[in-house]
């Protein structure tokens, strides 16, 4: 299991990140992180109730993000996105910089990304999103492999249990 699947990325957020979100904010987050528009007004309303860090964590921690960004990058497959852009637009980067603290070098790395994969690699360097490329782990179907996967699932369940306990408080 990767660190990405166990640990949320860490970014420095601007004060505006704690403000109420707008329809525009939700649409931009979906475009940047998921490569598509939100499916309905209800989805937009749901995400508007969050802060920017909460919405971003939801996008980056979603199964959709894992399936459409993380897995393809790990296996060297080109990212398939629902939008027409080959990389983030100037408008998208400016929007992101309204909420995340980016120094000049970090903003330059995001702007100079040749494509979406390069953008997410730069984002990884800034916030610690685990997008390590390379061959996926080999699956060992022997007893040792099964025990290893069970141990990983126990870690995931412990993390999930801890998150649920925090929600109760």
DSSP file (Angstrom, degrees, kcal/mol; ACC not computed):
  #  RESIDUE AA STRUCTURE BP1 BP2  ACC     N-H-->O    O-->H-N    N-H-->O    O-->H-N    TCO  KAPPA ALPHA  PHI   PSI    X-CA   Y-CA   Z-CA
    1    1 A X              0   0    0      0, 0.0     2,-0.1     0, 0.0     5,-0.0   0.000 360.0 360.0 360.0 139.4    0.0    0.0    0.0
    2    2 A X     >  -     0   0    0      1,-0.1     4,-0.7   128,-0.1     3,-0.4  -0.401 360.0-114.7 -84.8 163.3    1.3    3.4   -0.8
    3    3 A X  H >> S+     0   0    0      1,-0.2     4,-3.1     2,-0.2     3,-0.8   0.851 115.2  64.6 -61.5 -34.3    1.7    6.3    1.5
    4    4 A X  H 34 S+     0   0    0      1,-0.3    -1,-0.2     2,-0.2     5,-0.1   0.883 101.8  48.3 -57.5 -39.4   -1.0    8.1   -0.6
    5    5 A X  H 34 S+     0   0    0     -3,-0.4    -1,-0.3     1,-0.2    -2,-0.2   0.686 121.5  35.3 -76.3 -17.4   -3.5    5.5    0.3
    6    6 A X  H << S+     0   0    0     -3,-0.8     2,-0.4    -4,-0.7    -2,-0.2   0.701 118.3  42.8-105.6 -25.3   -2.7    5.8    4.0
    7    7 A X  S  < S-     0   0    0     -4,-3.1    -1,-0.2    -5,-0.1     2,-0.1  -0.980  75.0-125.7-134.3 131.9   -1.9    9.5    4.5
    8    8 A X        -     0   0    0     -2,-0.4    -3,-0.1     1,-0.1    49,-0.1  -0.420  39.9-100.4 -70.7 148.2   -3.5   12.7    3.3
    9    9 A X        -     0   0    0     -5,-0.1     2,-0.5    -2,-0.1   119,-0.2  -0.260  32.4-130.1 -65.3 158.5   -1.2   15.1    1.4
   10   10 A X        +     0   0    0    117,-3.2     2,-0.3    -3,-0.1   119,-0.1  -0.957  33.1 164.8-118.3 119.3    0.1   18.1    3.3
   11   11 A X        -     0   0    0     -2,-0.5     2,-0.6   117,-0.1   116,-0.1  -0.915  39.0-119.4-126.7 155.1   -0.3   21.6    1.8
   12   12 A X        -     0   0    0     89,-0.4    89,-3.4    -2,-0.3     2,-0.3  -0.873  37.7-154.2 -91.8 123.3    0.1   25.1    3.3
   13   13 A X  B     -A  100   0A   0     -2,-0.6    87,-0.3    87,-0.3     2,-0.1  -0.738   9.8-124.8-103.9 148.2   -3.3   26.8    2.8
   14   14 A X    >   -     0   0    0     85,-2.7     3,-2.0    -2,-0.3     4,-0.2  -0.424  35.7-102.8 -78.6 161.1   -4.1   30.5    2.5
   15   15 A X  G >  S+     0   0    0      1,-0.3     3,-1.8     2,-0.2     4,-0.2   0.834 119.5  66.7 -55.5 -33.3   -6.6   32.0    4.9
   16   16 A X  G >  S+     0   0    0     82,-0.3     3,-1.7     1,-0.3    -1,-0.3   0.717  82.4  77.8 -61.1 -19.7   -9.2   32.0    2.1
   17   17 A X  G <  S+     0   0    0     -3,-2.0    35,-2.2     1,-0.3    36,-0.5   0.709  90.1  54.3 -65.5 -18.8   -9.2   28.2    2.2
   18   18 A X  G <  S+     0   0    0     -3,-1.8    -1,-0.3    -4,-0.2    -2,-0.2   0.519  90.9  98.8 -91.1  -5.8  -11.4   28.3    5.3
   19   19 A X  S <  S-     0   0    0     -3,-1.7    33,-0.3    -4,-0.2     2,-0.1  -0.267  89.3 -80.2 -77.1 166.2  -14.0   30.5    3.6
   20   20 A X        -     0   0    0     31,-0.1     2,-0.2     1,-0.1    -1,-0.1  -0.384  51.1-124.3 -62.8 142.0  -17.3   29.2    2.1
   21   21 A X        -     0   0    0     27,-1.1     2,-0.2    29,-0.5    -1,-0.1  -0.527  18.2-141.5 -89.8 158.0  -16.8   27.8   -1.3
   22   22 A X     >  -     0   0    0     -2,-0.2     4,-1.8     1,-0.1     5,-0.2  -0.618  31.3-101.8-109.2 171.1  -18.7   28.9   -4.5
   23   23 A X  H  > S+     0   0    0      1,-0.2     4,-2.6    -2,-0.2     5,-0.2   0.917 124.7  55.5 -55.5 -43.6  -20.0   26.9   -7.4
   24   24 A X  H  > S+     0   0    0      1,-0.2     4,-2.7     2,-0.2    -1,-0.2   0.895 104.2  53.1 -57.8 -43.2  -17.0   28.1   -9.4
   25   25 A X  H  > S+     0   0    0      1,-0.2     4,-2.3     2,-0.2    -1,-0.2   0.916 110.5  46.3 -59.9 -44.9  -14.6   26.6   -6.7
   26   26 A X  H  X S+     0   0    0     -4,-1.8     4,-2.4     2,-0.2    -2,-0.2   0.921 112.7  49.6 -66.2 -43.9  -16.3   23.2   -6.9
   27   27 A X  H  X S+     0   0    0     -4,-2.6     4,-2.6     1,-0.2    -2,-0.2   0.923 111.8  49.1 -61.6 -43.6  -16.2   23.2  -10.7
   28   28 A X  H  X S+     0   0    0     -4,-2.7     4,-2.8     2,-0.2     5,-0.2   0.917 110.3  50.5 -63.1 -42.9  -12.6   24.2  -10.8
   29   29 A X  H  X>S+     0   0    0     -4,-2.3     4,-2.8     1,-0.2     5,-0.6   0.930 111.9  47.3 -61.7 -45.0  -11.6   21.5   -8.2
   30   30 A X  I  X>S+     0   0    0     -4,-2.4     4,-1.8     1,-0.2     6,-1.3   0.920 113.2  49.1 -62.1 -43.5  -13.4   18.8  -10.3
   31   31 A X  I  X5S+     0   0    0     -4,-2.6     4,-0.6     4,-0.2    -2,-0.2   0.930 118.5  38.5 -61.8 -45.3  -11.8   20.0  -13.5
   32   32 A X  I  <5S+     0   0    0     -4,-2.8    -2,-0.2    -5,-0.2    -3,-0.2   0.967 128.3  27.9 -71.8 -53.6   -8.3   20.1  -12.0
   33   33 A X  I  <5S+     0   0    0     -4,-2.8    -3,-0.2    -5,-0.2    -2,-0.2   0.814 135.6  24.5 -84.7 -30.7   -8.3   16.9   -9.8
   34   34 A X  I  <<S-     0   0    0     -4,-1.8    48,-0.3    -5,-0.6    -3,-0.2   0.528  93.4-127.5-114.3  -9.0  -10.8   14.7  -11.6
   35   35 A X  S  <<S+     0   0    0     -5,-0.9    47,-1.2    -4,-0.6    48,-0.5   0.783  77.8  72.6  70.8  27.1  -10.7   16.0  -15.2
   36   36 A X  S    S-     0   0    0     -6,-1.3    -2,-0.2    46,-0.2    -1,-0.2  -0.957  82.8 -93.2-158.2 172.0  -14.5   16.5  -15.4
   37   37 A X        -     0   0    0     -2,-0.3   -10,-0.1     1,-0.1    -9,-0.0  -0.612  53.0 -89.6 -89.2 155.0  -17.4   18.7  -14.3
   38   38 A X        -     0   0    0     -2,-0.2    -1,-0.1     1,-0.1     3,-0.0  -0.336  35.7-127.4 -59.7 148.2  -19.5   17.8  -11.3
   39   39 A X  S    S+     0   0    0      1,-0.1     2,-0.3    -3,-0.1    -1,-0.1   0.676  77.4   0.0 -78.1 -16.8  -22.4   15.6  -12.3
   40   40 A X     >  -     0   0    0      1,-0.1     4,-1.8     0, 0.0     5,-0.1  -0.988  68.9-103.9-162.0 167.5  -25.2   17.7  -10.7
   41   41 A X  H  > S+     0   0    0     -2,-0.3     4,-2.8     1,-0.2     5,-0.2   0.831 119.1  59.9 -65.5 -32.1  -26.1   20.8   -8.8
   42   42 A X  H  > S+     0   0    0      2,-0.2     4,-2.4     1,-0.2    -1,-0.2   0.891 104.1  49.2 -63.9 -38.7  -26.6   18.6   -5.7
   43   43 A X  H  > S+     0   0    0      2,-0.2     4,-2.2     1,-0.2    -1,-0.2   0.909 111.2  49.8 -66.2 -41.8  -23.0   17.5   -5.9
   44   44 A X  H  X S+     0   0    0     -4,-1.8     4,-2.2     1,-0.2    -2,-0.2   0.945 111.8  48.0 -60.7 -47.7  -21.9   21.1   -6.2
   45   45 A X  H  X S+     0   0    0     -4,-2.8     4,-0.9     1,-0.2    -2,-0.2   0.896 109.4  54.1 -60.6 -40.5  -24.0   22.0   -3.2
   46   46 A X  H >< S+     0   0    0     -4,-2.4     3,-0.6     1,-0.2    -1,-0.2   0.931 113.1  41.7 -59.0 -47.1  -22.6   19.1   -1.2
   47   47 A X  H >< S+     0   0    0     -4,-2.2     3,-1.6     1,-0.2    -1,-0.2   0.779 104.0  66.0 -75.7 -26.2  -19.0   20.2   -1.8
   48   48 A X  H 3< S+     0   0    0     -4,-2.2   -27,-1.1     1,-0.3    -1,-0.2   0.765  91.4  65.4 -64.7 -23.2  -19.8   23.9   -1.2
   49   49 A X  T << S+     0   0    0     -4,-0.9    -1,-0.3    -3,-0.6    -2,-0.2   0.600  95.3  75.9 -74.3  -9.4  -20.5   23.0    2.4
   50   50 A X  S <  S-     0   0    0     -3,-1.6   -29,-0.5    -4,-0.1     2,-0.2  -0.480  84.9-113.3 -95.2 166.9  -16.8   22.0    2.8
   51   51 A X     >  -     0   0    0     -2,-0.2     4,-2.5   -31,-0.1     5,-0.2  -0.499  40.1-100.4 -84.8 168.6  -13.7   24.2    3.2
   52   52 A X  H  > S+     0   0    0    -35,-2.2     4,-3.0   -33,-0.3     5,-0.3   0.938 123.6  51.0 -59.1 -47.7  -11.2   24.1    0.4
   53   53 A X  H  > S+     0   0    0    -36,-0.5     4,-2.5     1,-0.2    -1,-0.2   0.897 111.7  48.7 -58.1 -38.1   -8.9   21.7    2.3
   54   54 A X  H  > S+     0   0    0      2,-0.2     4,-2.0     1,-0.2    -1,-0.2   0.912 113.3  45.9 -66.4 -42.5  -11.8   19.3    2.9
   55   55 A X  H  X S+     0   0    0     -4,-2.5     4,-2.3     2,-0.2    -2,-0.2   0.919 114.0  48.5 -66.2 -42.8  -12.9   19.4   -0.7
   56   56 A X  H  X S+     0   0    0     -4,-3.0     4,-3.1     1,-0.2     5,-0.3   0.919 111.1  49.9 -64.1 -43.6   -9.3   18.9   -2.0
   57   57 A X  H  X S+     0   0    0     -4,-2.5     4,-2.0    -5,-0.3    -1,-0.2   0.890 109.9  52.5 -62.3 -38.1   -8.8   16.0    0.4
   58   58 A X  H  < S+     0   0    0     -4,-2.0     4,-0.3     2,-0.2    -2,-0.2   0.914 112.9  43.6 -63.2 -42.9  -12.0   14.5   -0.8
   59   59 A X  H >< S+     0   0    0     -4,-2.3     3,-1.1     1,-0.2     6,-0.4   0.951 117.6  43.9 -66.8 -49.5  -10.9   14.8   -4.4
   60   60 A X  H 3< S+     0   0    0     -4,-3.1    -1,-0.2     1,-0.3    -2,-0.2   0.769 117.0  47.2 -70.1 -24.5   -7.4   13.5   -3.9
   61   61 A X  T 3< S+     0   0    0     -4,-2.0    -1,-0.3    -5,-0.3    -2,-0.2   0.408  90.0 112.8 -95.0   2.7   -8.6   10.7   -1.6
   62   62 A X  S <> S-     0   0    0     -3,-1.1     4,-2.0    -4,-0.3     5,-0.1  -0.372  74.1-126.6 -78.0 154.3  -11.3    9.5   -3.9
   63   63 A X  H  > S+     0   0    0      1,-0.2     4,-3.0     2,-0.2     5,-0.2   0.859 112.0  59.5 -62.0 -36.0  -11.4    6.2   -5.7
   64   64 A X  H  > S+     0   0    0      2,-0.2     4,-2.7     1,-0.2     5,-0.3   0.921 105.5  46.9 -60.8 -44.3  -11.9    8.2   -8.9
   65   65 A X  H  >>S+     0   0    0     -6,-0.4     4,-2.4     2,-0.2     5,-1.6   0.917 113.2  49.5 -64.0 -42.6   -8.6   10.1   -8.4
   66   66 A X  I  <>S+     0   0    0     -4,-2.0     5,-2.9     3,-0.2     6,-0.3   0.930 115.8  43.0 -59.9 -45.5   -6.8    6.9   -7.6
   67   67 A X  I  <5S+     0   0    0     -4,-3.0     5,-0.3     1,-0.2    -2,-0.2   0.852 123.3  35.1 -71.2 -35.3   -8.3    5.1  -10.7
   68   68 A X  I  <5S+     0   0    0     -4,-2.7    12,-0.4    -5,-0.2    -2,-0.2   0.656 135.3  12.4 -97.8 -16.1   -7.8    8.0  -13.2
   69   69 A X  I  X5S+     0   0    0     -4,-2.4     4,-2.1    -5,-0.3    -3,-0.2   0.697 123.3  44.3-122.8 -57.9   -4.5    9.6  -11.9
   70   70 A X  I  ><S+     0   0    0     -5,-1.6     4,-2.3     1,-0.2     5,-0.2   0.955 115.4  43.9 -64.1 -54.4   -2.6    7.5   -9.4
   71   71 A X  H  ><S+     0   0    0     -5,-2.9     4,-1.8     1,-0.2     6,-0.3   0.935 114.3  48.9 -60.4 -48.3   -2.8    4.1  -11.1
   72   72 A X  H  >>S+     0   0    0     -6,-0.3     5,-2.3    -5,-0.3     4,-0.7   0.908 112.2  49.6 -58.4 -39.2   -2.1    5.3  -14.6
   73   73 A X  H ><5S+     0   0    0     -4,-2.1    61,-0.6     1,-0.2     3,-0.5   0.888 109.3  51.6 -67.7 -37.0    0.9    7.3  -13.4
   74   74 A X  H 3<5S+     0   0    0     -4,-2.3    60,-0.9    59,-0.3    -1,-0.2   0.839 116.6  40.0 -66.2 -31.9    2.3    4.3  -11.5
   75   75 A X  H 3<5S-     0   0    0     -4,-1.8    -1,-0.2    -5,-0.2    -2,-0.2   0.425 113.2-113.6 -99.8   1.2    2.0    2.1  -14.6
   76   76 A X  T <<5 +     0   0    0     -4,-0.7     2,-0.3    -3,-0.5    -3,-0.2   0.655  65.7 146.8  77.8  15.5    3.2    4.6  -17.1
   77   77 A X      < -     0   0    0     -5,-2.3    -1,-0.3    -6,-0.3    -2,-0.1  -0.649  56.7-103.5 -85.2 141.2   -0.2    4.8  -18.8
   78   78 A X        -     0   0    0     -2,-0.3     2,-0.2     1,-0.1    -1,-0.1  -0.375  40.5-107.5 -63.3 138.5   -1.2    8.2  -20.3
   79   79 A X        -     0   0    0     -2,-0.1     2,-0.6    -7,-0.0    37,-0.1  -0.490  29.0-150.7 -69.3 132.4   -3.8   10.0  -18.1
   80   80 A X        +     0   0    0    -12,-0.4     2,-0.3    -2,-0.2    -8,-0.1  -0.928  20.0 179.6-106.2 123.4   -7.3   10.0  -19.7
   81   81 A X        -     0   0    0     -2,-0.6   -46,-0.1     2,-0.2   -45,-0.1  -0.890  35.3-131.8-124.6 154.1   -9.3   13.0  -18.7
   82   82 A X  S    S+     0   0    0    -47,-1.2   -46,-0.2   -48,-0.3     2,-0.2   0.593  85.8  76.6 -80.0 -10.9  -12.8   14.1  -19.6
   83   83 A X  S    S-     0   0    0    -48,-0.5    -2,-0.2   -52,-0.1   -47,-0.0  -0.480  82.7-123.5 -96.7 172.2  -11.8   17.6  -20.5
   84   84 A X  S    S+     0   0    0     -2,-0.2     2,-0.1     3,-0.0    -1,-0.1   0.550  73.0 110.4 -90.5  -9.7  -10.0   18.8  -23.6
   85   85 A X        -     0   0    0      1,-0.1    -2,-0.1   -50,-0.0    31,-0.1  -0.409  54.4-156.4 -73.9 141.2   -7.0   20.5  -21.9
   86   86 A X  S    S-     0   0    0      1,-0.2    30,-1.0    -2,-0.1     2,-0.3   0.679  82.2  -4.3 -84.7 -19.4   -3.6   18.9  -22.2
   87   87 A X  S    S-     0   0    0     28,-0.2    -1,-0.2    29,-0.1    29,-0.1  -0.951 101.1 -58.9-160.6 170.0   -2.5   20.6  -19.0
   88   88 A X        -     0   0    0     -2,-0.3     2,-0.1    22,-0.2    -2,-0.1  -0.264  54.8-125.2 -60.5 143.6   -3.8   23.0  -16.4
   89   89 A X     >  -     0   0    0      1,-0.1     4,-2.3    -4,-0.0     5,-0.2  -0.365  22.7-108.1 -81.3 166.1   -4.8   26.4  -17.8
   90   90 A X  H  > S+     0   0    0      1,-0.2     4,-2.5     2,-0.2     5,-0.2   0.888 122.4  54.1 -59.8 -39.8   -3.5   29.7  -16.4
   91   91 A X  H  > S+     0   0    0      1,-0.2     4,-2.2     2,-0.2    -1,-0.2   0.908 108.1  48.5 -62.2 -42.9   -7.0   30.2  -14.9
   92   92 A X  H  > S+     0   0    0      2,-0.2     4,-2.4     1,-0.2    -2,-0.2   0.911 112.4  47.9 -65.2 -42.2   -6.9   26.9  -13.1
   93   93 A X  H  X S+     0   0    0     -4,-2.3     4,-2.3     2,-0.2    -2,-0.2   0.899 111.1  50.7 -66.2 -39.9   -3.4   27.5  -11.7
   94   94 A X  H  X S+     0   0    0     -4,-2.5     4,-0.8     2,-0.2    -1,-0.2   0.905 110.5  50.3 -63.6 -40.1   -4.4   31.0  -10.5
   95   95 A X  H >X S+     0   0    0     -4,-2.2     3,-1.0     1,-0.2     4,-0.6   0.936 110.3  49.1 -62.2 -46.4   -7.4   29.5   -8.8
   96   96 A X  H >X S+     0   0    0     -4,-2.4     4,-2.4     1,-0.3     3,-1.3   0.889 106.9  56.0 -60.6 -40.0   -5.3   26.9   -7.1
   97   97 A X  H 3< S+     0   0    0     -4,-2.3    -1,-0.3     1,-0.3     5,-0.2   0.674  95.2  67.5 -69.2 -16.9   -2.9   29.6   -5.9
   98   98 A X  H << S+     0   0    0     -3,-1.0   -82,-0.3    -4,-0.8    -1,-0.3   0.768 116.0  25.7 -68.8 -24.2   -5.7   31.5   -4.2
   99   99 A X  H << S+     0   0    0     -3,-1.3   -85,-2.7    -4,-0.6     2,-0.4   0.722 116.6  58.6-112.7 -30.0   -6.0   28.6   -1.8
  100  100 A X  B  < S-A   13   0A   0     -4,-2.4     2,-0.5   -87,-0.3   -87,-0.3  -0.887  81.3-121.4-108.5 134.3   -2.6   26.9   -1.6
  101  101 A X        +     0   0    0    -89,-3.4     2,-0.4    -2,-0.4   -89,-0.4  -0.616  39.5 176.2 -72.2 119.5    0.5   28.8   -0.5
  102  102 A X        -     0   0    0     -2,-0.5     2,-0.1    -5,-0.2    -2,-0.0  -0.992  20.3-146.0-128.9 125.3    3.0   28.4   -3.5
  103  103 A X     >  -     0   0    0     -2,-0.4     4,-2.6     1,-0.1     5,-0.3  -0.311  40.2 -93.5 -78.5 175.3    6.4   30.1   -3.6
  104  104 A X  H  > S+     0   0    0      1,-0.2     4,-2.5     2,-0.2     5,-0.2   0.891 125.5  49.4 -59.4 -42.8    7.7   31.2   -7.0
  105  105 A X  H  > S+     0   0    0      2,-0.2     4,-2.2     1,-0.2    -1,-0.2   0.898 112.1  48.3 -65.4 -40.2    9.6   28.0   -7.7
  106  106 A X  H  > S+     0   0    0      2,-0.2     4,-1.8     1,-0.2    -2,-0.2   0.921 112.7  47.3 -66.8 -43.5    6.5   25.8   -6.9
  107  107 A X  H  X S+     0   0    0     -4,-2.6     4,-2.7     1,-0.2    -2,-0.2   0.908 111.4  52.3 -63.7 -41.0    4.2   27.9   -9.0
  108  108 A X  H  X S+     0   0    0     -4,-2.5     4,-2.7    -5,-0.3    -2,-0.2   0.907 106.9  52.7 -60.3 -41.8    6.8   27.8  -11.9
  109  109 A X  H  < S+     0   0    0     -4,-2.2     4,-0.3     1,-0.2    -1,-0.2   0.882 112.1  45.3 -64.5 -36.5    7.0   24.0  -11.6
  110  110 A X  H >< S+     0   0    0     -4,-1.8     3,-0.8     2,-0.2    -2,-0.2   0.912 115.2  47.2 -70.1 -42.6    3.2   23.8  -11.9
  111  111 A X  H 3< S+     0   0    0     -4,-2.7    -2,-0.2     1,-0.2    -1,-0.2   0.858 112.3  49.6 -66.7 -35.6    3.1   26.3  -14.8
  112  112 A X  T 3< S+     0   0    0     -4,-2.7    -1,-0.2    -5,-0.2    -2,-0.2   0.455  77.4 125.3 -86.6  -0.3    5.9   24.5  -16.7
  113  113 A X    <   -     0   0    0     -3,-0.8     6,-0.1    -4,-0.3    -3,-0.0  -0.401  56.2-147.0 -59.2 129.2    4.4   21.1  -16.4
  114  114 A X  S    S-     0   0    0     -2,-0.1     2,-0.3   -27,-0.1    -1,-0.2   0.716  72.7  -9.3 -74.0 -19.2    4.2   19.7  -20.0
  115  115 A X  S  > S-     0   0    0      1,-0.0     4,-2.1   -28,-0.0   -28,-0.2  -0.900  87.8 -75.6-160.9-176.4    1.0   17.8  -19.3
  116  116 A X  H  > S+     0   0    0    -30,-1.0     4,-2.7    -2,-0.3     5,-0.2   0.877 126.2  55.1 -64.3 -37.7   -1.3   16.6  -16.5
  117  117 A X  H  > S+     0   0    0      1,-0.2     4,-2.0     2,-0.2    -1,-0.2   0.929 109.2  47.9 -61.2 -43.6    1.1   13.9  -15.4
  118  118 A X  H  > S+     0   0    0      2,-0.2     4,-2.3     1,-0.2    -1,-0.2   0.876 110.3  53.0 -63.1 -38.2    3.8   16.6  -15.0
  119  119 A X  H  X S+     0   0    0     -4,-2.1     4,-2.7     1,-0.2    -2,-0.2   0.939 110.4  46.0 -61.3 -47.8    1.4   18.8  -13.1
  120  120 A X  H  X S+     0   0    0     -4,-2.7     4,-2.1     1,-0.2    -2,-0.2   0.828 110.6  53.7 -69.2 -29.5    0.5   16.0  -10.7
  121  121 A X  H  X S+     0   0    0     -4,-2.0     4,-1.8    -5,-0.2    -1,-0.2   0.912 110.9  46.4 -67.2 -41.1    4.2   15.2  -10.2
  122  122 A X  H  X S+     0   0    0     -4,-2.3     4,-1.5     2,-0.2    -2,-0.2   0.901 111.5  51.3 -66.0 -40.3    4.8   18.8   -9.4
  123  123 A X  H  X S+     0   0    0     -4,-2.7     4,-3.0     1,-0.2     6,-0.4   0.882 106.5  55.8 -63.0 -37.4    1.9   18.8   -7.0
  124  124 A X  H  X S+     0   0    0     -4,-2.1     4,-2.5     1,-0.2    -1,-0.2   0.919 105.6  50.9 -57.8 -45.0    3.4   15.7   -5.4
  125  125 A X  H  < S+     0   0    0     -4,-1.8    -1,-0.2     1,-0.2    -2,-0.2   0.824 115.6  42.8 -65.1 -30.7    6.6   17.6   -4.7
  126  126 A X  H  < S+     0   0    0     -4,-1.5    -2,-0.2    -5,-0.1    -1,-0.2   0.919 131.3  17.1 -81.2 -46.4    4.7   20.4   -3.1
  127  127 A X  H  < S-     0   0    0     -4,-3.0  -117,-3.2    -5,-0.1    -3,-0.2   0.439  99.6-110.9-114.6  -0.1    2.1   18.5   -1.0
  128  128 A X     <  +     0   0    0     -4,-2.5     2,-0.4    -5,-0.4    -4,-0.2   0.724  51.2 165.5  80.5  20.2    3.4   15.0   -0.7
  129  129 A X        -     0   0    0     -6,-0.4     2,-1.0    -5,-0.1    -1,-0.3  -0.610  41.0-125.2 -69.7 123.7    0.8   13.2   -2.8
  130  130 A X        +     0   0    0     -2,-0.4    -1,-0.1     1,-0.2  -128,-0.1  -0.602  53.2 146.9 -78.8 102.9    2.3    9.8   -3.5
  131  131 A X        +     0   0    0     -2,-1.0    -1,-0.2   -10,-0.1    -2,-0.1  -0.080  20.1 168.6-122.9  31.2    2.2    9.4   -7.3
  132  132 A X        -     0   0    0      1,-0.1     2,-0.1    -8,-0.0    -2,-0.0  -0.193  24.9-141.7 -53.3 128.4    5.4    7.4   -7.6
  133  133 A X        +     0   0    0    -58,-0.1   -59,-0.3   -57,-0.0     2,-0.2  -0.399  49.7  83.5 -85.8 167.9    5.7    6.0  -11.1
  134  134 A X  S    S-     0   0    0    -60,-0.9   -58,-0.1   -61,-0.6     2,-0.1  -0.667  82.8 -32.6 128.2 178.0    7.0    2.6  -11.9
  135  135 A X        -     0   0    0     -2,-0.2   -60,-0.1     1,-0.1     3,-0.1  -0.390  67.2-109.9 -67.5 142.0    5.7   -0.9  -12.1
  136  136 A X        -     0   0    0      1,-0.1    -1,-0.1    -2,-0.1     3,-0.1  -0.289  49.0 -79.3 -66.0 159.5    3.0   -1.9   -9.7
  137  137 A X        -     0   0    0      1,-0.1     2,-0.2    -3,-0.1    -1,-0.1  -0.303  51.0-109.9 -59.5 140.5    3.9   -4.2   -6.9
  138  138 A X        -     0   0    0     -3,-0.1     2,-0.6     1,-0.1    -1,-0.1  -0.495  29.0-124.8 -70.3 141.4    4.0   -7.8   -8.0
  139  139 A X        -     0   0    0     -2,-0.2     2,-0.7    -3,-0.1    -1,-0.1  -0.806  19.3-159.6 -92.0 121.0    1.2   -9.9   -6.6
  140  140 A X        -     0   0    0     -2,-0.6     8,-0.1     1,-0.1    -2,-0.0  -0.893   5.8-170.6-100.4 111.7    2.5  -13.0   -4.7
  141  141 A X        +     0   0    0     -2,-0.7    -1,-0.1     4,-0.1    -2,-0.0   0.424  54.5 102.9 -85.2   3.0   -0.4  -15.5   -4.5
  142  142 A X  S  > S-     0   0    0      1,-0.1     4,-2.3     4,-0.0     5,-0.2  -0.161  95.0 -91.0 -73.6 177.8    1.5  -17.7   -2.1
  143  143 A X  H  > S+     0   0    0      1,-0.2     4,-2.6     2,-0.2     5,-0.2   0.892 127.6  52.7 -59.1 -41.9    0.8  -17.8    1.6
  144  144 A X  H  > S+     0   0    0      1,-0.2     4,-2.2     2,-0.2    -1,-0.2   0.903 109.2  49.6 -62.5 -40.4    3.4  -15.1    2.3
  145  145 A X  H  > S+     0   0    0      2,-0.2     4,-2.2     1,-0.2    -1,-0.2   0.899 111.4  48.6 -64.5 -41.2    1.8  -12.8   -0.3
  146  146 A X  H  X S+     0   0    0     -4,-2.3     4,-2.4     2,-0.2    -2,-0.2   0.922 111.2  49.9 -65.0 -43.9   -1.7  -13.3    1.2
  147  147 A X  H  X S+     0   0    0     -4,-2.6     4,-2.2     1,-0.2    -2,-0.2   0.882 109.6  52.3 -62.4 -37.6   -0.4  -12.6    4.7
  148  148 A X  H  X S+     0   0    0     -4,-2.2     4,-2.0     2,-0.2    -1,-0.2   0.923 110.4  47.1 -64.0 -44.5    1.3   -9.4    3.4
  149  149 A X  H  X S+     0   0    0     -4,-2.2     4,-2.3     2,-0.2    -2,-0.2   0.883 110.8  52.2 -66.1 -37.7   -2.0   -8.2    1.8
  150  150 A X  H  X S+     0   0    0     -4,-2.4     4,-2.1     2,-0.2    -1,-0.2   0.908 108.5  51.4 -63.1 -41.5   -3.9   -9.1    5.0
  151  151 A X  H  X S+     0   0    0     -4,-2.2     4,-1.7     1,-0.2    -2,-0.2   0.901 109.7  49.7 -62.4 -40.3   -1.4   -7.0    7.0
  152  152 A X  H  X S+     0   0    0     -4,-2.0     4,-2.3     1,-0.2    -2,-0.2   0.908 109.0  51.8 -64.6 -41.3   -1.9   -4.1    4.7
  153  153 A X  H  X S+     0   0    0     -4,-2.3     4,-2.8     1,-0.2    -1,-0.2   0.878 106.0  55.1 -63.9 -36.4   -5.7   -4.3    5.0
  154  154 A X  H  X S+     0   0    0     -4,-2.1     4,-2.4     2,-0.2    -1,-0.2   0.900 107.6  49.5 -62.4 -39.8   -5.3   -4.3    8.8
  155  155 A X  H  X S+     0   0    0     -4,-1.7     4,-2.4     2,-0.2    -2,-0.2   0.932 111.7  48.7 -63.5 -45.1   -3.4   -1.0    8.5
  156  156 A X  H  X S+     0   0    0     -4,-2.3     4,-2.5     1,-0.2    -2,-0.2   0.919 112.2  48.4 -60.2 -44.4   -6.1    0.4    6.3
  157  157 A X  H  X S+     0   0    0     -4,-2.8     4,-2.8     2,-0.2    -1,-0.2   0.886 110.4  51.1 -65.2 -38.9   -8.8   -0.7    8.7
  158  158 A X  H  X S+     0   0    0     -4,-2.4     4,-2.2     2,-0.2    -1,-0.2   0.912 111.5  48.0 -63.8 -41.9   -7.0    0.8   11.6
  159  159 A X  H  X S+     0   0    0     -4,-2.4     4,-2.2     2,-0.2    -2,-0.2   0.907 112.7  48.8 -63.6 -41.8   -6.6    4.1    9.7
  160  160 A X  H  X S+     0   0    0     -4,-2.5     4,-2.4     2,-0.2    -2,-0.2   0.916 110.3  50.8 -64.0 -43.9  -10.3    4.0    8.8
  161  161 A X  H  X S+     0   0    0     -4,-2.8     4,-2.2     1,-0.2    -1,-0.2   0.903 110.0  50.4 -60.5 -41.7  -11.3    3.3   12.4
  162  162 A X  H  X S+     0   0    0     -4,-2.2     4,-2.0     2,-0.2    -1,-0.2   0.901 109.6  50.5 -63.7 -41.5   -9.2    6.2   13.6
  163  163 A X  H  X S+     0   0    0     -4,-2.2     4,-1.7     1,-0.2    -2,-0.2   0.903 110.3  49.7 -63.8 -40.9  -10.8    8.5   11.1
  164  164 A X  H  X S+     0   0    0     -4,-2.4     4,-1.5     1,-0.2    -2,-0.2   0.899 108.5  53.0 -65.0 -40.3  -14.3    7.5   12.2
  165  165 A X  H  X S+     0   0    0     -4,-2.2     4,-1.0     1,-0.2    -1,-0.2   0.898 107.6  51.7 -61.9 -39.6  -13.3    8.0   15.9
  166  166 A X  H  < S+     0   0    0     -4,-2.0     3,-0.4     1,-0.2    -1,-0.2   0.865 106.1  54.7 -65.4 -35.1  -12.2   11.6   15.0
  167  167 A X  H  < S+     0   0    0     -4,-1.7    -1,-0.2     1,-0.2    -2,-0.2   0.835 102.6  57.4 -66.9 -31.4  -15.5   12.2   13.3
  168  168 A X  H  <        0   0    0     -4,-1.5    -1,-0.2     1,-0.2    -2,-0.2   0.804 360.0 360.0 -67.7 -29.0  -17.4   11.2   16.4
  169  169 A X     <        0   0    0     -4,-1.0    -1,-0.2    -3,-0.4    -2,-0.2   0.463 360.0 360.0 -75.4 360.0  -15.6   13.9   18.5
